[in-house]
């Protein structure tokens, strides 16, 4: 059985409500705080308040910070995550949420994701919310994430750039990118925040799964909207085939055959599919040489993607290639555990990835980007940087 989480967003969703629901469903607060400490960023604390509203008990999560009006770019958040001691999969998943948000903001403001200036979402409490949700899902052993349709509310809110209509433009951009289903709702409040929208757009499939439920939790919002203002998470097991002894997830494999397009254009297609600008970024892209009818040589394009990103990537394939049809299938995959840490070399620090399977260390690999940057800066052979980093991993 595969363990799943279903977010029932009958009154919308925000980052703190999502994390509060996961704590209410069973995440140990001290264990969560211990993992969040690996961010190596001071000035925050969590308070999980047990409250009863409209006759329902749940958790109101408070992320308290001492930070005052600090705005960050995507690169600043990436630097925090990469310098942390968080597990590599947590870093990557959290960064993917922020990257998705940066792409939405860039589309709204007519700029690039790298130039987007995060305001509320770049603050420390939002960083703790997003990273905390990723950690909490991992602590619960959740392998697949689902979400309900969303009510958006109505009216106006005061944002960094002035008064804007509800739903905010970034929220609409985030949800539109994944074709999220919406509910009719004219509640005069913002019900879906950019943080909540980014978390679900990146992590969730918008449908209610068949599951054997084992727990539920309520995460309350701050405002009284005239009804229960909460996110409810259902935890349970699906009938999907289990993978004993190792992490796994379910992804989509997209394939199409192409025999009438230049190699330059196909190389560009692969590059675009791997970039977030092409949709949400494929997990992997590769070409296979094949033979088609009439003995005609061709290439098969294979794209591995998260289910939430499927439609955007299919659109990109049709736009960039001569394909008239794309095959799809859901595939389950085994995933090695990966941890990231930094080692010292004569020219500076280098991040290395540790590959583990069922607790056994199988290998260590230096990060290419770090090694290449050092090689260029110090004019030393790339293989010498690799050798020095590997040597330090043995000494550590």
C-alpha positions in Angstrom: 0.0 0.0 0.0 1.2 3.5 -0.8 0.8 6.2 1.9 -1.0 9.3 0.7 -2.1 12.7 2.0 -5.3 14.4 0.7 -5.7 18.1 1.5 -9.4 18.9 1.8 -9.5 22.7 1.2 -13.1 23.5 1.9 -12.1 27.0 3.1 -9.0 27.5 1.1 -5.3 27.0 1.9 -2.3 28.8 3.3 1.2 27.7 4.3 0.6 27.8 8.1 -2.8 26.1 7.8 -1.2 23.3 5.8 1.6 22.7 8.3 -0.8 23.0 11.2 -3.0 20.3 9.7 0.0 17.9 9.3 1.0 18.5 12.9 -2.6 17.9 14.0 -2.5 14.6 12.0 0.5 13.3 13.8 3.8 15.0 13.0 5.9 15.3 16.2 6.5 19.0 16.8 9.9 18.5 18.4 11.1 16.3 15.5 9.9 18.9 13.0 11.7 21.6 14.9 14.9 19.5 15.0 14.7 19.1 11.2 14.0 22.8 10.6 17.0 23.7 12.7 19.1 22.3 9.8 18.2 25.4 7.9 20.9 27.1 9.9 18.8 30.2 10.1 18.0 31.8 13.5 15.2 34.0 14.6 12.1 31.7 14.4 10.1 29.4 16.7 6.9 27.3 16.3 3.9 27.3 18.5 1.2 24.7 17.9 -1.9 26.0 19.7 -4.7 23.5 20.3 -8.0 25.2 19.8 -11.7 24.4 19.2 -13.7 26.2 16.6 -17.2 25.6 15.4 -17.2 22.5 17.7 -14.1 21.0 15.9 -10.7 20.6 17.6 -7.5 21.3 15.6 -4.2 23.1 15.5 -3.5 26.8 15.0 0.2 27.0 14.0 2.1 30.2 14.8 5.5 30.8 13.2 7.0 33.6 15.2 10.0 35.4 13.9 12.2 38.4 14.9 12.9 39.3 11.3 11.7 42.7 10.1 10.8 43.4 6.4 13.4 41.2 4.8 12.8 40.6 1.1 14.6 37.9 -0.9 15.1 36.8 -4.4 14.9 33.2 -5.6 18.7 33.0 -5.5 18.8 34.1 -1.9 16.4 31.3 -0.9 18.3 28.8 -3.0 21.5 29.8 -1.2 19.9 29.3 2.2 18.7 25.8 1.2 22.0 24.7 -0.4 24.0 25.9 2.6 21.7 24.1 5.0 22.1 20.6 6.5 18.6 19.5 5.2 18.4 16.2 3.3 18.9 16.8 -0.4 15.4 15.7 -1.4 13.9 18.2 1.1 16.1 21.0 -0.3 15.1 20.1 -3.9 11.4 19.9 -3.1 11.3 23.1 -1.2 13.3 24.9 -3.9 10.9 23.6 -6.5 8.0 25.2 -4.6 9.8 28.6 -4.5 10.8 28.3 -8.1 7.2 27.7 -9.2 6.2 30.8 -7.2 9.0 32.8 -8.8 7.8 31.8 -12.3 4.2 32.8 -11.4 5.4 36.2 -10.1 7.6 36.7 -13.1 4.7 36.1 -15.5 2.5 38.6 -13.6 5.1 41.3 -13.4 6.7 40.8 -16.8 10.2 39.9 -15.6 12.3 36.8 -15.0 12.1 34.3 -12.1 15.6 35.4 -11.0 14.7 39.0 -10.8 11.5 38.5 -8.9 11.6 40.3 -5.5 9.8 38.1 -3.0 7.9 40.2 -0.4 5.7 38.3 2.0 6.6 34.9 0.6 10.4 35.6 1.0 10.0 36.3 4.7 11.4 33.9 7.2 7.9 32.7 8.4 7.0 31.7 4.8 10.3 29.9 4.4 9.6 27.9 7.6 6.1 27.2 6.4 7.2 25.8 3.0 10.2 23.9 4.2 8.2 22.7 7.2 5.5 21.2 5.0 8.1 19.3 2.9 9.7 17.9 6.1 6.4 17.0 7.7 5.3 15.1 4.6 8.5 13.2 4.7 8.2 12.5 8.5 4.8 11.0 7.8 6.1 8.8 5.1 3.7 10.3 2.5 4.5 9.1 -1.0 1.6 10.7 -3.0 -0.2 14.0 -2.4 -3.7 15.0 -3.5 -5.9 18.1 -3.1 -9.5 19.1 -3.5 -10.9 21.9 -5.6 -10.3 25.4 -4.2 -12.5 28.3 -3.1 -10.7 31.5 -3.8 -12.8 34.2 -2.0 -13.4 37.7 -3.3 -12.7 41.4 -2.5 -9.4 43.2 -2.3 -6.2 42.8 -0.3 -3.3 45.2 0.5 -0.1 43.8 -1.0 3.4 45.2 -1.4 2.5 46.8 -4.7 -0.8 48.2 -3.5 -4.4 47.0 -3.4 -5.0 44.0 -5.6 -8.2 42.0 -6.3 -8.8 38.6 -4.8 -7.7 36.1 -5.9 -4.3 37.7 -6.3 -2.7 37.5 -9.8 0.1 35.2 -8.6 -2.4 32.8 -7.1 -4.3 32.6 -10.4 -1.1 32.1 -12.3 0.0 29.3 -10.0 -3.3 27.5 -10.2 -3.8 28.1 -13.9 -0.4 26.5 -14.7 -1.7 23.2 -13.3 -5.4 23.5 -14.3 -6.4 23.4 -10.6 -10.2 23.0 -10.2 -11.9 25.9 -8.5 -15.1 26.2 -6.5 -17.7 29.0 -6.7 -17.2 31.1 -3.6 -17.8 34.8 -2.9 -16.6 34.8 0.8 -15.2 38.4 1.2 -11.7 37.3 2.2 -8.5 35.9 0.6 -9.0 32.1 1.0 -5.9 30.9 -1.0 -2.6 32.5 -0.3 0.4 32.4 -2.7 2.2 30.2 -0.3 -0.6 27.7 -0.1 -1.2 27.8 -3.9 2.5 27.2 -4.6 2.7 24.2 -2.2 -0.3 22.5 -3.8 0.6 23.4 -7.4 4.0 21.9 -7.0 3.2 18.8 -4.9 -0.4 17.8 -5.4 -2.6 16.1 -7.9 -6.1 17.8 -7.8 -8.4 14.9 -7.2 -9.7 12.8 -4.3 -8.1 9.4 -4.2 -9.6 6.1 -3.1 -7.9 5.4 0.2 -8.1 3.5 3.5 -8.0 6.4 5.9 -5.9 6.2 9.0 -5.8 9.7 10.4 -7.1 13.2 9.8 -5.9 16.6 11.0 -7.2 20.2 11.0 -5.0 23.3 10.5 -6.8 26.5 11.4 -6.4 29.9 9.8 -6.2 33.1 11.8 -9.4 34.8 10.6 -13.1 34.1 11.4 -14.7 33.9 8.0 -18.2 33.0 9.2 -17.6 29.2 8.9 -14.9 26.7 9.8 -11.7 28.3 8.5 -9.4 25.3 8.2 -7.5 22.9 5.9 -8.3 19.2 6.7 -5.7 16.6 5.7 -6.6 12.9 5.3 -3.9 10.4 5.7 -4.2 6.8 4.4 -3.1 4.1 2.2 -4.0 3.4 -1.5 -4.2 0.2 -3.3 -1.1 1.0 -5.3 1.6 -1.7 -5.3 4.0 -1.3 -2.4 7.7 -1.1 -2.6 9.0 -2.7 0.6 12.2 -1.3 2.1 12.8 1.8 0.1 11.3 5.2 -0.8 9.2 5.3 -4.0 7.0 7.7 -5.9 4.7 7.7 -9.0 5.6 9.7 -12.0 4.4 10.1 -15.6 6.4 8.8 -18.6 5.6 10.7 -21.8 6.9 9.4 -25.2 6.7 10.3 -28.9 8.5 9.3 -32.1 10.0 11.9 -34.4 11.5 11.4 -37.9 11.2 14.7 -39.6 13.0 17.3 -37.5 16.5 18.6 -37.4 18.9 17.6 -34.6 19.5 21.2 -33.6 15.8 21.6 -33.0 15.5 18.4 -31.0 18.4 19.3 -28.8 16.7 22.6 -28.1 13.5 20.8 -27.2 15.3 18.7 -24.6 16.8 21.8 -23.1 13.5 23.6 -22.9 11.7 20.6 -21.3 14.3 20.5 -18.6 13.8 24.2 -17.8 11.0 25.4 -15.6 10.1 28.0 -18.3 8.9 25.1 -20.5 6.2 24.3 -18.0 7.4 23.1 -14.6 10.5 21.3 -15.6 10.8 17.7 -16.5 12.5 15.3 -14.1 14.5 13.8 -17.0 14.6 13.9 -20.8 16.3 11.4 -23.1 16.4 10.3 -26.8 16.5 6.8 -28.1 17.4 5.9 -31.7 14.6 3.8 -33.3 13.6 2.4 -36.7 10.1 3.3 -38.0 8.0 2.1 -41.0 9.6 1.9 -44.4 13.0 1.5 -42.7 13.1 5.2 -41.7 15.5 6.1 -38.8 14.0 8.2 -36.1 14.3 9.2 -32.5 12.0 8.5 -29.5 11.6 11.3 -27.1 11.1 10.2 -23.5 10.1 12.7 -20.7 9.8 11.8 -17.0 7.5 14.2 -15.2 5.6 14.8 -12.0 1.8 14.2 -12.6 1.0 17.9 -11.8 3.4 19.0 -14.6 2.2 16.6 -17.3 -0.1 19.0 -19.3 2.4 21.8 -19.4 5.1 19.5 -20.7 2.8 17.9 -23.3 2.0 21.4 -24.5 5.7 22.2 -24.7 6.3 19.0 -26.7 3.6 19.9 -29.2 4.9 23.5 -29.5 8.6 22.5 -30.0 8.3 19.3 -32.1 6.4 18.0 -35.1 4.8 15.3 -33.0 1.1 14.7 -33.6 0.6 12.6 -30.4 2.2 11.8 -27.1 1.9 8.5 -25.3 1.6 8.5 -21.5 1.8 5.9 -18.7 2.1 6.1 -14.9 5.3 4.5 -13.6 6.4 3.8 -10.1 10.1 4.2 -9.4 12.5 3.3 -6.6 14.4 6.2 -5.1 17.7 6.1 -3.3 18.0 8.2 -0.2 20.2 11.2 -0.8 22.0 13.5 1.6 23.9 16.6 0.8 26.9 18.0 2.8 29.8 20.3 2.3 33.5 19.3 2.3 36.6 21.5 2.2 39.1 21.6 -0.7 42.3 23.7 -1.1 40.2 26.1 -3.3 37.0 26.3 -1.3 34.0 24.3 -0.2 32.3 21.7 -2.4 28.9 20.1 -1.9 28.8 16.3 -2.2 25.8 14.0 -2.4 25.7 10.7 -0.5 23.7 7.9 -2.0 22.1 5.5 0.5 19.9 2.4 0.1 18.1 1.1 3.2 20.6 2.9 5.4 23.7 1.6 3.5 26.1 4.2 2.0 26.6 3.2 -1.6 28.5 6.1 -3.0 29.5 9.8 -2.8 29.5 12.3 -5.7 30.8 15.9 -5.8 28.3 18.5 -7.2 29.4 19.3 -10.7 28.4 23.0 -10.5 30.6 23.6 -7.4 33.6 21.8 -8.9 33.2 23.5 -12.3 33.0 27.0 -10.6 36.2 26.3 -8.6 38.0 25.0 -11.7 37.2 28.1 -13.7 38.0 30.5 -10.9 41.3 29.0 -9.9 42.3 27.6 -13.3 42.8 24.1 -12.1 41.7 20.9 -13.8 38.2 19.8 -13.1 39.2 16.3 -12.3 41.7 17.6 -9.7 38.8 19.4 -7.9 36.8 16.2 -8.0 39.7 14.2 -6.6 40.2 16.6 -3.8 36.5 16.6 -2.9 36.4 12.8 -2.9 39.5 12.6 -0.8 37.9 14.8 1.8 34.8 12.7 2.0 37.0 9.7 3.0 38.7 11.7 5.7 35.4 13.1 7.1 
